Amino acid sequence: MDTEEQHTKRDRSLGPAKGSQERSRFSRSGNPEDRPADAGDLPGEPGGDDGGRTGRRSALRRAALICAALPAAVLLLSAFVVQPFLIPSGSMEPTLRVGDRVFVNKLAYRSGSTPERGDVVVFDGTGSFVPDTAGHNPVAGLLRGAAAVLGLADPPDTDFVKRVVGVGGDHVVCCDRNGRLEVNGTPLDEEYLHTGDAPSRVPFDIVVPDGTLWMMGDHRDRSSDSRSHLGEPGGGMVPVDRVIGRVDLIGWPWSRAGAPTGSGDAFDGVPAPDGSHG
C-alpha cells in the first residue's frame, strides 16, 4: 500500500486544510480588508446594493413625511393658536410698517374675553370694511388663506389690522376744542399716532353698538378705517366675532422684533359707558 496515499486520505478526513480554515475565518470577520479579493458583498448586507437601495428609499420616505407634516403642522397652529400675518400697508405706522411679519394671538379672546380699547387686532372686514360679495369661491378663498399662512401669498383682501378705539356702548367724538378724540367724555393723548397726523381730519360723533368695535389706524392720514364707512350699512362698526386675533409680536425684520408699541396710558382714564371706572 502506498504510504503517501494513506497520509493524504487521513489528512482529508481530519477536515479542511489550514488555508481553507483561514479563508473561512476571514470571510466571517467584520473587516472588509480581511475578506478574500474575490468575495463580493452578499445581497441584503449593509454595504450591498440591495441594502443601499433600501436605505435610500427609507431616507426618501422620511423626508417626504417631514415635508408633508411641516405645512400641516403650521396650518393647524395658525388655525387655532398663532397666525403669521404680513402687514401690507402703512396705515398702522409707526407701530407696524409695510413688510412687517407679525404673529396674531388667536387665543387672546377665547373663554369669554373681548377686545379692549387700545388693542391692535387683525379682523375680517367682510360686511363692514368690504362688501359681503355673494357667490365667491370658498375653495379658492381657503387655498389662498393657506398660501398666505405659509408665506406664499399676500393676506386676503378682506383682512385688516387696526387699533380698537371704541368698544360696545362707547361714545366716540372727534374732536374736542384741542383737536383730541374723546371717548365717553375723556380726551385721549394718543402718543402712538404717526408724527404730523391729526387724531382725525374727519369729524364724527358716534355711539358704538354692543357687540361691535370702532377701529382706527395709527397713521390717521393714510388709514381707511371705521371713519371711511360712516355712511354705509353698519356705519364702519366691526362685529367682535369678526376679530381674528390680537397682534402680540413682530417677528420680522429682526431689527424690529418684539412686542409692538401699545397704547400706553391713552385709555386708562376712560370710564365705562355707564360712567363707572375700572
For each residue, the residues with C-beta under 8 A, 3 or more apart:
1: 5 6
2: 5 6
3: 6 7
4: 7 8
5: 1 2 8 9
6: 1 2 3 9 10
7: 3 4 10 11
8: 4 5 11 12
9: 5 6 12 13
10: 6 7 13 14
11: 7 8 14 17
12: 8 9
13: 9 10
14: 10 11
15: 21
16: 20 21 24
17: 11 20 21
18: 21 22
19: 22 23
20: 16 17 23 24
21: 15 16 17 18 24 25
22: 18 19 25 26
23: 19 20 26 27 36
24: 16 20 21 27 28
25: 21 22 28 29
26: 22 23 29 34 35 36
27: 23 24 35 36 39
28: 24 25
29: 25 26 34 35
30:
31: 34 35
32: 35 47
33:
34: 26 29 31
35: 26 27 29 31 32 39
36: 23 26 27 39
37:
38:
39: 27 35 36
40:
41: 45 47 48 49
42: 45 48
43: 48 49 50
44: 48 50 51
45: 41 42 48 51
46: 51
47: 32 41 51 52
48: 41 42 43 44 45 51 52
49: 41 43 52 53
50: 43 44 53 54
51: 44 45 46 47 48 54 55
52: 47 48 49 55 56
53: 49 50 56 57
54: 50 51 57 58
55: 51 52 58 59
56: 52 53 59 60
57: 53 54 60 61
58: 54 55 61 62
59: 55 56 62 63
60: 56 57 63 64
61: 57 58 64 65
62: 58 59 65 66
63: 59 60 66 67
64: 60 61 67 68
65: 61 62 68 69
66: 62 63 69 70
67: 63 64 70 71
68: 64 65 71 72
69: 65 66 72 73
70: 66 67 73 74
71: 67 68 74 75 150
72: 68 69 75 76
73: 69 70 76 77
74: 70 71 77 78 149 150
75: 71 72 78 79 146 149 150
76: 72 73 79 80
77: 73 74 80 81 82
78: 74 75 81 82 83 84 106 149
79: 75 76 83 106
80: 76 77 106 107
81: 77 78 106 107
82: 77 78 103 104 105 106 245
83: 78 79 103 104 106 122 149 244 245
84: 78 101 102 103 104 149 151 251
85: 101 102 103 104 122 155 159 161 247
86: 99 100 101 148 151 154 155
87: 92 96 97 98 99 100 101 102 161
88: 98 154 155
89: 92 98 222
90: 93 97 98 219 222
91: 161 162 217 218 219 222 223 224 225
92: 87 89 95 96 120 161 162 163 217 218 219 223
93: 90 96 97 98 194 218 219 222
94: 97 192 194 195 218 219 261
95: 92 120 163 192 218 260 261
96: 87 92 93 100 102 120 161 218 247 250 260
97: 87 90 93 94 100 256
98: 87 88 89 90 93
99: 86 87 253
100: 86 87 96 97 250 252 253 256
101: 84 85 86 87 250 251 252
102: 84 85 87 96 161 247 249 250 251 260
103: 82 83 84 85 247 248 249 250 251
104: 82 83 84 85 122 244 245 246 247 248
105: 82 108 245 246 247 248
106: 78 79 80 81 82 83 110 244 245
107: 80 81 110 245
108: 105 113 245 246 248
109: 113 114 115 240 243 245 246
110: 106 107 113
111:
112:
113: 108 109 110
114: 109 167 240
115: 109 119 121 164 167 213 240 243 246
116: 119 164 167 267
117: 164 165 166 167 170 183 263 267 270
118: 163 164 262 263 266 267
119: 115 116 163 164 246 263
120: 92 95 96 161 162 163 164 246 247 260 262
121: 115 161 162 163 164 215 243 244 245 246 247
122: 83 85 104 159 160 161 243 244 245 247
123: 159 160 161 162 213 215 238 242 243 244
124: 158 159 242 244
125: 128 129 130 158 159 160 238 242
126: 129 130 131 132 158 242
127: 130 131 132 234 239 242
128: 125 229 234 236 237 238 239 242
129: 125 126 158 160 224 225 228 229 236 238
130: 125 126 127 157 158
131: 126 127
132: 126 127
133: 136
134:
135:
136: 133 140 141
137: 140 141
138: 141 142
139: 142 143
140: 136 137 143 144
141: 136 137 138 144 145 156
142: 138 139 145 146
143: 139 140 146 147
144: 140 141 147 148 153 156
145: 141 142 148 149 156
146: 75 142 143 149 150
147: 143 144 150 152 153
148: 86 144 145 151 152 153 154 155 156
149: 74 75 78 83 84 145 146
150: 71 74 75 146 147
151: 84 86 148
152: 147 148
153: 144 147 148
154: 86 88 148
155: 85 86 88 148 159
156: 141 144 145 148 159
157: 130
158: 124 125 126 129 130
159: 85 122 123 124 125 155 156 244
160: 122 123 125 129 215
161: 85 87 91 92 96 102 120 121 122 123 247
162: 91 92 120 121 123 215 216 217 223 225 226
163: 92 95 118 119 120 121 192 215 216 217 218 263
164: 115 116 117 118 119 120 121 167 213 214 215
165: 117 172 181 183 214 215 216 226
166: 117 170 172 183 206 208 213 214
167: 114 115 116 117 164 170 208 213 214
168: 208 209 210 211 212 213 240 273
169: 207 208 210 272 273 274
170: 117 166 167 183 184 207 208 214 270 273
171: 182 183 184 185 205 206 207 208 273
172: 165 166 181 182 183 204 205 206 207 208 214
173: 176 181 182 183 204 205 206
174: 181 182 199 200 202 203 204 205
175: 178 179 180 181 182 198 199 200 203
176: 173 179 180 181 182 187
177:
178: 175 187
179: 175 176 198 199
180: 175 176 187 188 189 190 199
181: 165 172 173 174 175 176 187 188 190 199 200
182: 171 172 173 174 175 176 185 186 187 188
183: 117 165 166 170 171 172 173 186 188 267 270
184: 170 171 270 271 272 273 275
185: 171 182 271
186: 182 183 269 270 271
187: 176 178 180 181 182
188: 180 181 182 183 199 266 267 270
189: 180 265 266
190: 180 181 193 199 263 266
191: 264 266
192: 94 95 163 218 261 262 263 264 266
193: 190 197 199 218 219 220
194: 93 94 197 218 219 220 221 222
195: 94
196: 221
197: 193 194 219 220 221
198: 175 179 201 220 221
199: 174 175 179 180 181 188 190 193 220
200: 174 175 181 203 204 216 220 227
201: 198 220 221
202: 174 227 230
203: 174 175 200
204: 172 173 174 200 227 230
205: 171 172 173 174
206: 166 171 172 173 214 230 235
207: 169 170 171 172
208: 166 167 168 169 170 171 172 212 213 214 237
209: 168 212 237
210: 168 169
211: 168 239 240 241
212: 168 208 209 237 238 239 240
213: 115 123 164 166 167 168 208 237 238 239 240 243
214: 164 165 166 167 170 172 206 208 226 236 237 238
215: 121 123 160 162 163 164 165 225 226 236 238
216: 162 163 165 200 220 223 225 226 227
217: 91 92 162 163 220 222 223 224 225
218: 91 92 93 94 95 96 163 192 193 194 223
219: 90 91 92 93 94 193 194 197 222 223
220: 193 194 197 198 199 200 201 216 217 223
221: 194 196 197 198 201
222: 89 90 91 93 194 217 219
223: 91 92 162 216 217 218 219 220
224: 91 129 217 228
225: 91 129 162 215 216 217 228 236
226: 162 165 214 215 216 229 230 235 236 237 238
227: 200 202 204 216 230 236
228: 129 224 225 236
229: 128 129 226 232 234 235 236
230: 202 204 206 226 227 235 236
231: 235
232: 229 235 236
233:
234: 127 128 229 237
235: 206 226 229 230 231 232
236: 128 129 214 215 225 226 227 228 229 230 232
237: 128 208 209 212 213 214 226 234
238: 123 125 128 129 212 213 214 215 226 242 243
239: 127 128 211 212 213 242
240: 109 114 115 168 211 212 213 243
241: 211
242: 123 124 125 126 127 128 238 239
243: 109 115 121 122 123 213 238 240
244: 83 104 106 121 122 123 124 159
245: 82 83 104 105 106 107 108 109 121 122
246: 104 105 108 109 115 119 120 121
247: 85 96 102 103 104 105 120 121 122 161 260
248: 103 104 105 108 259 260
249: 102 103 257 258 259 260
250: 96 100 101 102 103 256 257 258 259 260
251: 84 101 102 103 257
252: 100 101 256 257
253: 99 100 256 257
254: 257
255:
256: 97 100 250 252 253
257: 249 250 251 252 253 254
258: 249 250
259: 248 249 250 262
260: 95 96 102 120 247 248 249 250
261: 94 95 192
262: 118 120 192 259
263: 117 118 119 163 190 192 266 267
264: 191 192
265: 189 268 269
266: 118 188 189 190 191 192 263
267: 116 117 118 183 188 263 270
268: 265
269: 186 265
270: 117 170 183 184 186 188 267
271: 184 185 186 274 275 276 277
272: 169 184 275 276 277
273: 168 169 170 171 184
274: 169 271
275: 184 271 272
276: 271 272
277: 271 272
278:
